[in-house]
């Protein structure tokens, strides 16, 4: 496989030449992973999964939309950060998993 910038240029059984070669024998290539349930509480949390292929985060129940909007700007098209998406304020189901905004008392 040859990659040019961030795009797969060719997949072939033939030998390819390039600036950087990785022996992929016995290995797998997969698309970027999605962590579909995180509670990011600091900017550093947006970097922690990136080296492991977690390229997208769905932040749950923040209630801090202004902070999250800023983080979304930081992560958009940034190397080293997983791209952040958010579910918004207290997005949960009745009797679901509680947060600081939706305690498990049946009234919220």
C-alpha positions in Angstrom: 0.0 0.0 0.0 1.3 3.5 -0.8 0.0 6.5 1.1 0.4 10.0 -0.3 -0.2 12.6 2.5 -3.3 11.2 4.2 -4.7 9.4 1.2 -4.2 5.7 0.1 -2.6 6.1 -3.3 -2.4 2.4 -4.3 -2.9 -1.1 -3.0 -0.8 -3.6 -4.8 1.2 -6.8 -4.4 4.1 -5.2 -6.3 6.9 -3.5 -4.5 6.5 0.2 -3.9 9.2 2.8 -3.3 8.8 5.8 -1.0 10.4 8.1 1.6 9.3 5.8 4.5 8.7 2.1 4.4 6.9 0.0 7.0 6.9 -3.8 6.8 3.2 -4.6 7.0 3.6 -8.4 6.8 1.2 -10.1 9.3 -0.4 -6.8 10.2 -3.8 -5.2 9.6 -4.8 -1.8 8.5 -8.1 -0.4 9.8 -9.8 3.0 9.6 -9.6 5.4 12.5 -11.5 4.3 15.6 -14.4 6.1 17.3 -14.8 6.2 21.1 -18.5 6.6 21.2 -18.8 7.3 25.0 -16.2 9.6 26.7 -16.4 12.2 29.4 -13.6 14.5 28.4 -12.9 17.0 31.2 -9.7 18.6 30.1 -8.0 19.4 26.8 -5.4 16.7 27.4 -8.1 14.1 27.2 -8.5 15.0 23.5 -5.0 13.8 22.8 -4.8 10.6 24.9 -6.4 8.2 22.4 -4.9 9.6 19.2 -1.7 7.6 19.3 -3.8 4.4 19.5 -5.9 5.2 16.4 -8.9 6.7 18.2 -9.5 9.6 15.8 -13.1 10.6 16.9 -14.6 11.1 20.3 -18.3 11.5 21.3 -18.3 13.5 24.5 -21.3 12.7 26.7 -23.4 14.9 29.0 -21.1 17.9 29.4 -23.5 20.8 29.8 -20.4 23.0 29.0 -21.3 23.8 25.4 -19.0 26.9 25.2 -15.9 24.9 26.3 -16.9 22.1 24.0 -17.3 24.5 21.0 -13.8 25.7 21.6 -12.4 22.2 21.8 -14.2 21.3 18.6 -12.3 24.2 16.9 -9.0 22.9 18.3 -9.6 19.3 17.2 -10.8 20.0 13.7 -8.1 19.0 11.2 -5.5 18.9 14.0 -2.7 16.3 14.2 -2.4 14.8 17.6 -6.0 15.4 18.7 -9.0 13.2 18.3 -11.9 15.1 16.6 -14.5 15.9 19.2 -18.3 15.6 18.8 -20.7 16.2 21.7 -24.1 15.0 22.7 -25.0 18.2 24.5 -26.4 19.0 27.9 -27.6 16.0 29.9 -28.3 13.7 27.0 -29.5 10.5 28.7 -32.5 8.3 29.0 -34.9 8.1 32.0 -33.2 6.1 34.7 -30.1 6.0 32.6 -26.5 6.7 33.6 -26.4 9.7 35.9 -24.2 12.7 35.5 -23.6 15.9 37.5 -26.6 17.3 35.5 -28.9 14.4 35.7 -28.7 12.5 39.0 -30.4 9.2 39.3 -33.3 10.1 41.5 -36.1 9.7 38.9 -36.9 13.4 38.9 -34.5 14.6 36.3 
